[in-house]
Structures are given as structure tokens and as C-alpha cells.
Amino acid sequence: MRFKSCTVYALNIPFTEAFAHSAGSRAASDSIIVKLEARDGTVGYGEGVARPYVTGETVETSINHIRKVLWPAVSSSDYADLVPGADPLHALTGIDESLPEEKSDDVIAFNAARSCVEIALIDSLLRRRKMSLAEILPPRRTSLTYGAVISSGSLESSTSRARQLKLFGIQEVKIKIEDREGIARVLAVRETLGPRARLRVDANGAFNKEDAVKVAKEMAPLDIAAFEQPTPRKDGCDALREVRRQSPVPVMADESLVTIDDARALIESEACDYFNLRLSKCGGITRTLRIAREAVDAGIYLQLGSQVGETAILSAAGRHLVAHLERVEFVEGSYGKLLLAEDLSRDPIHFAYGGQARTLRGAGLGIEVREEVLERYAVKKIHLREDDTVHA
């Protein structure tokens, strides 16, 4: 299968409410969408979300990487059909290997850009044969339970949000904290949701290791299921390991987990109990699956996380992957129009009451993308052809 064009969209879809944590705040989706069109007319879509504090990418650097590195490789390749088999990696590895690496002093990995292109390739190849991604990633479960996130904010806003989640039947909740004052918000959420709710706390690397240990010990009576990224990535595995050694709360790695090398370093140093996998952060379906397998082999549990503001494209890919994976304890994402003013899928795929959602079975990712919504919210659009000519 040969591809004749690639269209890249930089989006700005307003949120229904602002979202904040220690590493930043935003009020609109800034996803990057890739649309690939094959010579036979087949179309597929992929998505990535650039986060400078996670992978080092920006929207601009991601788009440039797609234009200069990934699209030339895709346009010069002839892709074989995806064939279901006992091991999904056998089917997917050829796609991953077709996408070249590029090093940069300012970027940990061009994983958001890679996610856009890899997912679009998979979607296209499956749609050509009218196959679902579920045939490549056979689901171990037919339904999923999504959790929700309470962003940073006042005690009053956190309590109000917790009441809303309780009314919606959500029992899996993550609370963003920025400092030790955030423990009061965690307590308020626990009191609001009651003892049956499973709570996690995410610091996005806000603490040094000494303060992280103090926070973990103070939160322990609140029955916290996981303490996500208590120390910053720059402090390395040693800091996470030390927090884990002293913490009564299990530790989860997020920003410290971007590449397969990161995964192996975390495993070797016994730095965490959980991996937070995110497709855009980890470089797409294939690379995330590889990291998940290393985690499972090492006895580490998984969370399938999301990028705030992701659209139905990334949510659908994540749903297929999480339905397939072992040792998944927590699932995030699939907010759709619960967060976005408009989503890209013709039929909504956001979770329902209690966070419940079913697996997807349609061709490709299992969604139909609304081109008119892409066009409406695109703040930048680049069209690339086989000769790599850029058309604004």
C-alpha cells in the first residue's frame, strides 16, 4: 500500500472547563491530527499531543518532524497488509520500523509526532481490508471502566467536582496536587466520595524526594491507591526509588516513562509499582505495547492514561490497546464532549454513567472522523504530497 498525501492539522478545540496541574494549565485542545490518503483512496487518521514538559515537543517541532522526517519515509514505503496473528507485535513492528528516529538536544523523543503517523498508518491499513484494530489487538474484556481527574484548584472547586463525579457514578478518581496544601483537597474529595472510591494522587513531579515522602505518609490514612510522578523526571530513577522505598503509598511513573529505555531503567532500579502508559507520550500503539509487556514481565501494574484534550482518534486507539493489555488497574481518557466543545467522531465514544464504555469493533480504529470539525477547529493545516511539496 502506497500513500499519496498527508494532511497535518493543528487543532484548537475549546474545553467546557479549564484544566490545570503543577506543570501547566489549558483551556483548549491542541492536538495534532494526521490524515493519510493512499493511492487507492483509503484514508486513515492518527493523533498526537505535544507536551514540552513530557517529551520536549511543541506543536511546531512535531509538525516539522512529520514534514521533514516521517512523511518522506512513509511516502517512499510500500506497506504490506496487516495480518492478525498470535502476537500483535509481529503485525505492527514493520510499521514502527518504517518510521525513522531523529535525535535532538531539546527533545527526549518525537513521540507525539510518531504517534500521529503510526496510528494513521494502522487505521489506513486496517480500513483497506475492512478490519478492526480489535482483530490485531484481541480484547481481553468487552467493557472498560474509566476514571476521572480533578485538576488543581481551590478546596471548594475540588469538592464541587467530586460531588459531580459522585452523581455520575464515578468511583475511580485522580486528584492533581501542586504542594503539601493539596492534601487538604485530597481529604475533602475522600470525604465527599466516601470509602469505596479508589483515589490516586498525581503531582506531575512537583516535589523533591524528601517532601514527596512526607506527602505520601500524610496521605496514607486516606487510602490512596497510587502516588503518580511525585518527583520530576530530571531527578532520575534514584529519586523515585527512594520515594518508593519509604512511601506507604504505591508509586507510579509517568513523565519518567517516555521511551523503552526509560521503562528498562525504571524496572532495573525498582523505582515504581505502576507505569502510566500514554500513547502519544510513548510513541504510538506498537511502542506502548512493547513497554507494557516489559512492565508485565517485571510484575509492574499499568494505568492507561490520556493526554488532556485528546480527541476521539487517540481515545479510540487507547481503548483498543487497554482492552487488550494485562495487569491494567486504571483507565483514563475518552472524555469526548464531556470536555471538548466538539469531538471529531460522528458517533460519540465518551464513557457513560459510572465510567462505563464498550470496546470498539468498526473498521480501523472504529470511529468515523468528521472532516468538517477538523476544518472548523484547525488553526494550522499543511498538505504534503508524494514529492514532499508543502501546500499551506
N, C-alpha and C positions, 0 to 999 in steps of 0.2 A: 504494500500500500504506500503510495507516494502522496505527499502533501503539496498543494499549490499555493496556499496562503495562510497567513497567521495574522489575526487581528488582536491587538492588545488594548484593553480598556482599563483606565484608572478611574475608579468609581468614587462618588461621594453621596452616599445614601444616608439621610438624616436618621438618627436614633429617635425612638419615642421618649427616651430619657437618657441623660448623660451617664457615663460610666467612668469611675476613677479608681486608681490604686497607687501604690507608692512610686511606681515607675512612670506614671503618666495618666492623662485623662483624655477622653474624646467624646464627641457628641455626634459622630457620623462614621459610617463605614468607609474605609479607604482601601478596600480590596482591589487586587489586580486580577482581571479576568482575561484568559487567553481563549480565543476561538480558533480552532484549526479546521481548515477545509481541505479535504482530499481531492485528488484529481477526478474521482468518480462522484463527487458532490457530497460525500459523507461529511458531517460536521460533528465536532466534539468540543467540550468546554472543560476548562480547568481553572483553578483559583489558588491564589496565594495572598498572604497578608504580611507585608514588610513591617518589621518591628526593629528599629535601630538598637534598642536595649536587649534584644534577644539574639538575633543573628548578625546585627550590624548593617542590615539592608535598609534602604529607604525605597519609596515608590520609584524614584528616578533611577537609582542604581539597579533595582530589579528589572525595570523596563529595559535599561541599556544592556543588561546581561542577557535578557531574552533576545534582543535585537542583534547583538554582536556575537554572541556565543551559542546560545541554544537553538535559535531558529535556523541559522546556517547549517547546523548539524542535522536538524530534523528535515530540512528541505532537501538535503543531499542523501537521505537514507531511504531505504525501501523496507517497510516493516512487514514482518510475517504476521499472519493471523494469530490471535491469542487462542490457545487451546487449553481447555480445562484438564486438570490432572491431579494427582495426589498431593503435589507440592506447588502451591501458588507461585513460589519464587521461581520455579522453572519457567512458568509462563511470563513472568514480569521482568526477569533480570535483563533480557535483551533490550527492553525499553530503557531501563535505567542506564545500562552501559552505552547506549547511543547518545546520551547527554553528557557532554564534556565537563570537566571540572576547571575552575579558574580560581587562582589564589589572589587574595588582596589583603594588604596590611590592615585595612579598615573593616573588613567583613570576615566574620567567623566562617560563614558558609552562605552561598547564594541559594538557600533552601526555599525561600518563598518563590523566587523565580522558577526554580526547578519544579516545585510543586505545581505551579500553573501549567507548565508544559507537559509534565509527566501525566497528570490527571487528564488533561485534554487528549493526549495520545491514547490512553487507556479507554476513555469514553468513545473516541472515534473508532478504534479498532473493534470494540465490542458492538457498537451500533451498526457497523458494516455487516456484521453477521447476525444482527438482531439478538444478541446475547446480553444477559445481565452480568454485572460485576459479581453478583452473588454466585454465578457459576464458576468464577475464578477463585473467589473467596467464600467457600461454602459456609453459611451461617451455623453457628453452634446453638443459637437461640433465635426465636421468631419475634420476640419483643424485647424492648430495652426500657430501662428506667433512667431518665435524665435528671440531673440535679440542677440547681440554680445558684447564682452567685449574688452576694450582697456586696456592692462596691464600697469603697471608702466614703466616709461621710459622717454626719452627726449621729449621736446616740438616738435621737428622735427619728431620723430618716431610716436608720438601720432597723429600728423596732417596727416602724411602719411597713417597711419592705418585708420583714419577717411575718407580719400579720397577713399581708397579701399572699405570700407563699403558702402559709398555713391554710388559707381559704382555698387555694388551688391544689391542695393535697400534696405539696412538695415535701418530701422527707429527707432529701439529700441536699445539703446547703453548704456552700463555701463562703467564708467571710474574709474580705480583704482588710488587712491591718497595716498601718504605717509605723506605729510606735507602740510603746507599752500602754498608752492610753486606750489603744484599741481593745484591750482585754475587757474593758467595761462594755464595749459594744458586743463582744462575743458572749458575755454573761447575759446581756439583755436579749440576744437572739435565742440563747438556750432557754431562758425563762419563757419567752414567747412561744417557741415551737414545742417545748416540752421534752421529756427524757427520751422519747422514741426516735427523734430526729437524729440523723447522722451528720455531725458537723465537722468541717475541715476549716483550717485557717491558712491563708496564703499571705506571706509577707513580701513576695517579689524581691527578695534579697535586701530587705530594709535594715537588718540587724548585723552587728558583729557577732562572733560566736559566743562571747560571754553574755551579751544581752539576750541572744536567742535562747540560750539555756534557761535564763531567768524567766523569760516569757513562757517557754514550754512548761516549766514547773508550776508557774502561776495558773496556766490554763488546764493543767492535768485534772483538777477536780470537776471540770466541765465536760469530761468525757469526749475529748477531741480525737477524731479518727486519724487525722494526719496533719502535720505541720509542713506546708509546702514552701520550698525555697526560702528557708529562714535567713541564710547568708548569701551575699552576692556571688555571682559566678567568678569574679576576679579573685576571690579568696580561696578558690580551688576546692578540691575534694577533701583536703585535710580539715578545713573548717566545717564542712558538712558532716564529716565523720566524727569530729569531736562533739558537735551538737547531738548527733545521733547517740553517741556513747553515753551522754549524760541526760538525754531527754526522756521523760516518761511518755512522751507522745511520739508515735512513728513519724519519720522524716521522709518527705517526698522531694525529689529533684525535678526542677522544671527548666529554668534558664541555664542551669548547669548541664543540661542534656540537649544538645543540638545535633551532634554527629555520632556515628557509630564508635569513634574513638572516645568520645565523652562517655558513652554507655559503658565501654570496657573499663575505663578508668574508674568510674563510679562503682562498678561491680568489684574490681580488684581491690579497691580501698575500703569496701564495705561501708560506703558513705550514706546509704539510704535504704529505706524499706519499700519505697514506691518510685516508679518512673511516671512522670506526666508526659504522655506522648501527644504531640500535636502535629498534624500532617504538614502544615506549612512550615513549622519550625524545624521539623526533622527531614524535610526534602521530598515529601510525597508518599505514596502508598508503599512502594517497594522498600524504601529505606526505613520507614516507620515499622513495617513488618519485620525487617531484619533486627531492629533494635528490640522490638517486643519479644522476639524469640530468644535473644541473648538474656533478656530480663527473666523470662520464664525459666530458662535453664539454670539461672542463678538463684531462683527462689524469690525473685522480686515481684511484687504485685503491680498492677497497672491502673492508671487513670487515662482515659481518652479525653484529653482536653480540647479546647476550641480556641480560636482567635476571636476576640471581641469584635463583633460586627461582620463576621463571615456570612456569606450568603448561602443559599440552598445548595450551591455547587460543592463547596467544601464540606458542608454539613452532610450531604448525601454520601460523599466519599468516606467521611468519617463513620457514618452509620454502617456502611458495608464492612469496614475494617473492624469496628468494635464488635459487630455481631459474630465475626469470625474468630476473634482472639480468645485466648485462655487467660485466666487469672485477672480478669478485669473487675475492679471493685467499684469504680466511679466513672460516670459518663457525663460529659458536659457538651453544650452546643445545641444546635437545632432550635434556636430561638425564633428564626424567621421573623414574621411580622409582630411577634411579641416584643421585639427590639427594633427592627427596621421599619421605616415608614412604608417601604415596599420591598418584597423579596423577588428573586429572579425566577423562581419556579412557577409554572402555571397552576399547579395544584400545590397547596401548602403542605410542607412536610414538618412543620414545627411540632414539638411534643404537645400532648394533650393533658388532661387533668391527671395529677399525680406524677407528671413527668413521663407518662407512657407514650411509646411510639413503636410502630411496627417496622420490620425490615422492608427494604425496597426490592422490587422484583422486575421493574421495567428494563428496557434496553439501555445499555451503558450504565450510567450512574442511577438511572431510574427516575429521572426528572426531565421535564420539558422546559427549556430556558425561554423566557420571554425577551425576545430581541428588543422590543420597544422599551422595556425597562432599562436594559443595558444602555441604549442610546440616550434615554432621558437623564440618567444619572452619571454618564461618562463626563469627566472633566478633562480627560485626555484620551485620544484614540489614535493608534498607529496601525497602519496596514502594511504588512510585509508580504512580498511575493517571492516566488522561487529564485528570482535574480537578486533578492535581498534589497530591492529598491524600497525606500521608505516613502509612504504617501501619508501626509497629515490628514 
